[in-house]
Amino acid sequence: MAGLTLTKGSNLSLTKADPGLTQALVGLGWDPRTTTGAAFDLDASALLLGADGKVRSSADFIFYNQPSAADGSVVHQGDNRTGEGAGDDEQVLVDLGKVAADVERIMFVVSIDQAEARGQNFGQVRGAYCRVVNQASEQEIVRFDLSEDAAPETAMVFAELYRHNTEWKFRAIGQGYATGLAGVAGDHGVQLG
């Protein structure tokens, strides 16, 4: 059963929509349009942000090469290097009960690997989405389909989970970054090596 579909900028209380939700599977998907033949690799990542909108340390930047938060609250399920096939291309598991109290938001970002060198951008991506599934029941709670043309962008903040009082909410963002993952990371305090 499909969940609710949100538009850019809207949000949903996950706590109210699915009171039994404790472990959220965040699925991110995309399909590359026809390209020049160069490999087209998109990567999902998650940033754990405090009240100031910054990571507490670079350990709060979760991606294929650092797949788990130190406390195990957020776990990246692995890199998909082609984006081929139906369904989620990459997934991130969030154990809501384990998320540290000083983490207010978990932001989900998708970036294009070597975008500048390969001359690639989100204008060459179609069918991009972010969805939240209750891992226990396998029911999709909410989905955000990105529909805007984002030709100059090489990274995109798809969505975030955030705390509001005692609730967890989902916000559909769809904000592009022409400065790639480095731009997103820099804005949120991650020091990339």
Secondary structure, DSSP 4 states (H G I P E B T S, - for coil): ---EEEPTT-EEEHHHH-TT--EEEEEEEEEE---SSS---EEEEEEEE-TTSS-SSGGGEEBTTB-B-TTSSEEE----SS--SSS-SEEEEEEGGGS-TT--EEEEEEEETTHHHHT--GGGEEEEEEEEEETTTTEEEEEEE--S--TT-SEEEEEEEEEETTEEEEEEEEEEETTHHHHHHHHTT----
